[in-house]
Amino acid sequence: MATHVAILPSDALDVPIDVSSDSKAENRFLRLPHPRTGEHCVPNVETQTLSASYAGLASLFLPYHPQGNDGSRRDAILEVQAVAPTNPRSWFIGQEVVADGKLLVMTAIDPAFLLIPILQSVYPENGELGKFRPADEIFDDAAANLEQSSTSAADKDVSLIISKDDVLQFTSMECCKTALKRVCDVKEITEDITVYRFSPQRVVEYVRLKVARLSAPEMVDVSRTMVRNLAGDGLMDDGKEQLLELGRVRAACDLVAQYLPTAMRSSLTASYDFTPLDAHFKSIEDEKAALAVKKPVKTKLAPAATDKKRKPGTSQGVEKLKKANTGGMAKLSTFFTKKVPA
């Protein structure tokens, strides 16, 4: 089995990962549609091992069970991302050399984001809300639709197929069932029967709660990159507290939008009034354009004109001698004439 270097939560280190061909194994990597693009490109899985290509996809996820403060275990899921160097590199671990220089990063992800493309696969794309249905029925249809669509797009390449078992294993997790109520309209028909309907509006409302938490000053101040960007935009100057608050909100929207489809990203942004912030950025651009127009253009100075042009073939020294006062000076010819006897 190939060796890879990874960063992951400490409570996930003891998770026994199953890389066998058993598609029913509980602790194994799952291939799911990416929550932002819905794409489900997956690697060759003939050996079901964590090969370099298998590890490098953002649509790879790992279920695990972290321990809560009360000591109980709960369901959670990690997103697997690979940070690949531009140039070929290797890792040195003790006396061993790991040829694959990528760094795998496994971070917890809200299962509500993963539910979005799954639920969208069974609801109308024309904007209609659809019908209320039991969760099991929704997930069965979604798993079948995703497997069928990925099989058609794979063009006989098994490595591009989303497994129905992967989708059903994810949707059977308790954390997924809890997240379903956050992105769906819910009706309780009886004590034992509850039906759901996917709601883009509820998704936006739920994501706005995340934006509010991420845009809090104590959260933004932790990120040096965000602070540096806000300062670079001139939002941290005195008297710009309202603009700074809007800047934090937009930065938080940009972060959360990495896990939303295009239409929902637009809906999330439209739910805020960024008019003052847009006007601020426009004024900055106008100032830059005005400075560019006023900036003087450097030109080469023409050489100083002289009263008289030198004759071809004469030097500056000769010209200066011509202007010298020769009054009272003996001519050169006097030194070559015969002297008259006294």
N, C-alpha and C positions, 0 to 999 in steps of 0.2 A: 504494500500500500504506500502511496506517495505521502511525503511529509510536507506540511504547510505550516507557516507561522501565522498565528491569529491572535487578535485581541478580543476578549469576550468577558461578560460579567463573571465575577468570581464564583457566584452560586451556580453557574452553568458548567463549571469545570468538571463536575462529577457526573454530568449527563452521559450515560452510555449510548454513543451514537451507533446505530445499526446501518451498515453499508452493504448488507447482503441483498440478494435479489427478492427478499420477502417484501412485497408491496404493502403488507398489512402491519409491518413492524411499527411500533409506537414511536420510538425515538429515531427518526430518520429525517433526512432533508426532504422538504416538500417543494415542488415546482408549481408556482402560482402566478397568475397574471399580475404584472406590475401595477400598483394602484394608480400611477400617474399616466402611463401610456397604454395599459391594458395588454402590452406585448408579453409574450410568454416564450421567448427564445430560450431554449434549454440545450445543454450539451449532450454529447454522446454518452449514453448510460449503459453501454453493453456490459460493463463490469460492475456498475453501481458503486464505484469507488469515488472518492473525492479527488478527481483528477484536476489538473490546472484549469481546464476549460469549465469543468463543473463548478469549481469554486469561484469563478470570476464573474458570475452573473448576479445582477441585482434582484432577479426574480426567484432567488433561492432563499428558503426560510427554514428555521429549525425550531420545532416545539420544545419547550422545556418547562420545568415546574419549580420556580423559585420559592423560597421559604419566606412567609410573611412574618410580621413582628410578633404574632401570637404563636409562631412555630408551625403553623399549618402550611401545606403546600397548595399552590394555585396554578392555574394554567397561564402560560404566556408564550410568546413566539418571538424569535429573533430574526432580524433581517441580516443576510449575509452579503457583504460588499467586499470587493477586492480593489486595493490600491496598487496599481501596477506601475513600476518605474518606466521612464521613457527609454532608458538604455537597459540592456540585459544585465541583471544583477543576481547575486546568490546570497544565501544566509549561511553563516558559520555558527553551528550549534555544537559546542564541545569539540569533538574531533570529527564531526560530520559536516559535510557540505550539502546544503539544500539548494538544488539547482534552480528551483522556481523562486524568484526574488519578490513575488507579490506578497502583500500583507493583507490577510483577511481580517475584516472588522465585523463583528457580530454585535448588533445593538437591538434593544427591545423596540418593537413597533406596535402601535395601536392596531389591534385586529379590525377595528372599524374601517380603516383605510383599505385593508385587504378585501373587505366585503364589498366595496363599491363596484369593482369590475365584475365580481361574481354575480351580484344582484342585477347589474345592468344587462347581463347576458340573457336574462329571462323577462325583462320588461321592455315595453314598446320604446322605440327610438324617436317616435313622432311627438313626444312631449306628453302623451297620455299617462295617467297615473297607474293604470293597470288595476288588477283585482287583488283583494285580500286573499292570502293563501296560507296554509300551515307552513311552518319553517322547513320541515322535512321534505315536503313536496317542492318547495322552492329550490332547496339545495340539490335534490335529485335531478331536477331539470337543468339547473345551472351546470352541474358537473358533466352531464351528458352533452350539453350544448358546447361547453368549452373543449371537451375532448374531441367532439366532432369537428368543430371549426379549426382547431389546431391540427387535426389529422389532415384536413383538406389543404391547409396552408403548408403543411410539411412536405408535400410532394414526395411521399414515400420515405422521407428521412425520419426515422423513429426518434431521433434526438430532439425534434421540434414539437413533439406531442405532449400535451398536458394530460396527465393521468387522471382519470375520474376518481381513482382511489385517493390521490393527493388532495383533491378538492373536498371529498367527503370526510377525510381525516381531519382536515382543518376545520370544517364546519361542525364537526362533532365535538370540538373542544368547548369547554364551558365558557372560556373568555370570548369565543366567537358568538355564542348564544346571548351573552350579556351585551355585546357590542351591537347585535342585531336590533335591539330596542332603541339604540341611539341614532340609527340611520333609517328607521322605518316608522311608518304609522302603525299603531298596534291596536287591536281590538280583542277583548276577551269575550268569546262567545259563551263558553261555560267555564267552570272551574278547571276543566282539563283541556279545553280547546282554546288556543290563542292563534290568531291569524295576523299576518304582517303584509305590508305593502311598502316597497322602496320609495323613499321620499327625498329627492334632491334638496328640498327646502330644509328638511331636518338635518341633512348633512351640513349645509351651510351654517345653520344655527349651532350645531355641535362644534364645527371647526372654529367658529367665532369665539367660543369659550377657550379654545387652545390659543388663539391669537391674543386674547386678553391676558392670559397667563404669561405667554412668552414676551409680550410687549411691556410687562411691568419693569420699572427701572432697575430693580434688584436682579432681574433675569438678564436684561440687556447688558448691564455693566459687567457681567461675567465674561461676555464675549468681547475680546479686544478688537476683533475684526469689525463687529457691528459698531462699537464705539468709534473706531477710527473712521468708518464710512460716514457716520452721522456728523462727526467733526469736519470731515472733508467737504460735506455738503453745506457747511455753515449753519447747522441746526443747533449747535451747542453754544452759540453766542448769547450774551445777555439779552433778554427781551424777546426771545424766540421760543418760549416754553411751549406754546401751543403747537408750533411747527415741529418742535422736538418730539412731542407726544405723537403727532401724526407720522413722523419719521419712524418712530419705534413700531407703530402699528403696521406700517407698510413693510418694514423689514421682517416682522413676524409673519405677515401674509406670504412674503416671498419664501420663507422657510417652509411653512405648512403646505404651500402650493406645490412643493416637490412631490407630494403624495396625493395630488388631486388631478382628475382629468381636466382637459382644457376648458370645457364648458363650466365646470364647477369652480375653476380658478377665476374665470371671468365673473361668475356670480358672487364669489367671495369678495373680490375687489370692488364690485359695484355696490356692495352692501355698506361701504364706507364712503364718506365724503372727503376725498383727497384734493378738493379744489384749491384750498389755500396752499397746500404743499406743491401742487403742480404750478401754481402761479409763482411760487418762490423759485422753483427750478427754471421757469421760463425767464424770470428777471435775471438770473445768473447767466443764462445763455445770451440774453440781450446785451448784458454788460460786456461779456467776452467779445461779442460781435462788434460792439461800438469801439472797444479798445483796439481791435484788429484794424478797424478803418482809420482811427486817429494815429496809429503808430507810424512815425515817419519812415520813409523808404530811404535806405542808405544808398547813395550813388557816389561814384568815383569823381573826385574833383579834377577839372581840366587843368593841365599845366599852365602856369602863368605865362601870359603872352609877352613877348619882348618887342621893343621898339624896332629893332632891326634884326633881320634874319641873318645868320651867319652864312658866309659864302661856303659853298661846298668845298671840302678839303682843308678848311682852316680850323684851328683849335681855339679854345677859349683863351689860352695864354697869348696867342698872336693877336686876337682881337683886343685884349687889354693893353698890349704894348702900343697898338695903334692909337689909343686914346691917351697915352702918357705925354706929359709936357716935355718936349725936347729942346726948349729954348735955352741958349747958353751952352749947349753941349756940342762938342766937336764931332764933325762927321767922320765916319769910319774911313773915308777915302784919304783923309789927311794923314793917316798913319802909314800910307804907302807911297807918298810923293817924295822926290829927292829934296834934301835940305839945301838951301841957298847958302854959299860960303859967306862968312861974315867979312 
